[in-house]
Amino acid sequence: MGSKVLIRGNNFIGTTAVTFNGVSATFRVVNVNFITATVPAAATTGPISITNLGGTTTITPGFTVR
């Protein structure tokens, strides 16, 4: 945990939340296509969700905690 990950996608400007299997993460929107997020200590294996004004998108199969 505590590792930084780079998430690639579209329309990230205005992102209000990033979660790892439901656990809130600290994040920074780099630009419209990239977010950096820090894996929270309580994260478990599961989907990554990103929320902005357009709604929530869930990335599956997601992230694996080892």
C-alpha positions as CSV (number, residue, x, y, z in Angstrom):
1,M,0.0,0.0,0.0
2,G,1.1,3.6,-0.4
3,S,2.2,2.9,-4.0
4,K,1.4,5.4,-6.6
5,V,-0.4,4.2,-9.7
6,L,-1.0,6.0,-13.0
7,I,-4.6,5.6,-14.4
8,R,-5.1,6.3,-18.1
9,G,-8.5,7.2,-19.5
10,N,-10.6,10.1,-20.8
11,N,-12.3,13.1,-19.4
12,F,-10.6,13.1,-16.0
13,I,-10.8,16.9,-15.5
14,G,-13.3,17.5,-12.7
15,T,-12.7,14.2,-11.0
16,T,-14.0,14.3,-7.4
17,A,-13.2,10.8,-6.2
18,V,-11.0,7.7,-6.8
19,T,-11.6,4.5,-4.9
20,F,-9.8,1.1,-4.8
21,N,-12.5,-1.5,-4.1
22,G,-14.5,1.1,-2.3
23,V,-11.7,2.6,-0.3
24,S,-11.0,6.3,-1.0
25,A,-7.6,7.2,-2.4
26,T,-5.7,10.5,-2.6
27,F,-5.3,11.5,-6.2
28,R,-4.2,14.2,-8.6
29,V,-5.6,14.8,-12.0
30,V,-2.5,15.2,-14.3
31,N,-4.5,16.1,-17.4
32,V,-7.7,15.1,-19.3
33,N,-6.2,11.6,-19.8
34,F,-4.2,10.7,-16.7
35,I,-4.7,10.5,-12.9
36,T,-2.1,9.6,-10.3
37,A,-3.5,7.9,-7.2
38,T,-2.0,6.6,-4.0
39,V,-3.2,3.1,-3.1
40,P,-4.7,3.5,0.4
41,A,-3.5,1.2,3.3
42,A,-6.9,-0.4,3.6
43,A,-7.3,-1.3,-0.1
44,T,-8.1,-4.8,-1.1
45,T,-8.1,-6.5,-4.5
46,G,-11.0,-5.2,-6.6
47,P,-12.2,-2.6,-9.0
48,I,-11.0,1.0,-9.3
49,S,-13.8,3.6,-9.5
50,I,-13.4,7.2,-10.7
51,T,-16.2,9.8,-10.1
52,N,-16.7,13.1,-11.9
53,L,-19.6,15.2,-12.9
54,G,-20.6,12.7,-15.6
55,G,-21.0,9.9,-13.0
56,T,-18.8,7.0,-11.8
57,T,-16.8,4.7,-14.0
58,T,-15.5,1.4,-12.7
59,I,-12.4,-0.3,-14.0
60,T,-12.6,-4.1,-14.0
61,P,-10.9,-6.4,-13.3
62,G,-9.3,-3.7,-11.4
63,F,-6.3,-3.7,-9.1
64,T,-4.6,-6.6,-7.3
65,V,-3.1,-6.2,-3.8
66,R,-0.2,-8.5,-3.2
